[in-house]
C-alpha cells in the first residue's frame, strides 16, 4: 500500500517516488508544512476538525484517523509524509518506528552475523 510519497507504508521500504504535492488540511484547507511537529500540532489545534469526544483530541488532517495518544498520531503522520527517521546501519532500510527497525535487524541481519 503506498502513501503520498510512493513508499510502501507497511513494509517500510522506500520506493523512490518523491512527494511533490502541497499538504492541505482536509478540514480548514490550510496549507501545511511537512514538519512532523507542526502537523501533529495542527491535528490537535485545527478548529474545523470534528471532535465529538475525547477520542478525537488529535484528528489526522489527511484522513479519518483520530486518537487521543500523541505518539500514535506522530507515527500515523509519518506514514503520510514519508518520514522514516530510523535507519539501518547495515543496509538502506528506513523505518517509521524504532521497533520496526529492531525487528528488521533481528530478521535480516542477525543471521548474517551482525550484532546490534
QUIPENOR-V955677 format. One record per residue. RES is the residue in one letter. PHI is phi as a letter, one per 20 degrees, with the letter a starting at -180 (* if undefined). Layout:
# QUIPENOR-V955677
res=RES phi=PHI
res=RES phi=PHI
This chain:
# QUIPENOR-V955677
res=X phi=*
res=X phi=e
res=X phi=d
res=X phi=f
res=X phi=e
res=X phi=n
res=X phi=f
res=X phi=e
res=X phi=g
res=X phi=e
res=X phi=e
res=X phi=n
res=X phi=e
res=X phi=e
res=X phi=e
res=X phi=n
res=X phi=f
res=X phi=d
res=X phi=e
res=X phi=d
res=X phi=e
res=X phi=f
res=X phi=e
res=X phi=c
res=X phi=f
res=X phi=f
res=X phi=e
res=X phi=d
res=X phi=m
res=X phi=f
res=X phi=f
res=X phi=d
res=X phi=f
res=X phi=e
res=X phi=f
res=X phi=g
res=X phi=f
res=X phi=f
res=X phi=f
res=X phi=f
res=X phi=g
res=X phi=f
res=X phi=f
res=X phi=e
res=X phi=d
res=X phi=f
res=X phi=f
res=X phi=e
res=X phi=f
res=X phi=f
res=X phi=c
res=X phi=f
res=X phi=b
res=X phi=g
res=X phi=f
res=X phi=d
res=X phi=f
res=X phi=c
res=X phi=d
res=X phi=f
res=X phi=e
res=X phi=d
res=X phi=b
res=X phi=e
res=X phi=f
res=X phi=b
res=X phi=a
res=X phi=d
res=X phi=d
res=X phi=g
res=X phi=f
res=X phi=f
res=X phi=f
res=X phi=g
res=X phi=f
res=X phi=f
res=X phi=f
res=X phi=g
res=X phi=f
res=X phi=f
res=X phi=e
res=X phi=m
res=X phi=e
res=X phi=c
res=X phi=f
res=X phi=d
res=X phi=d
res=X phi=f
res=X phi=f
res=X phi=d
res=X phi=b
res=X phi=e
res=X phi=f
res=X phi=c
res=X phi=c
res=X phi=f
res=X phi=c
res=X phi=f
res=X phi=f
res=X phi=f
res=X phi=f
res=X phi=f
res=X phi=f
res=X phi=g
res=X phi=f
res=X phi=f
res=X phi=f
res=X phi=e
res=X phi=d
res=X phi=f
res=X phi=f
res=X phi=e
res=X phi=n
res=X phi=f
res=X phi=c
res=X phi=e
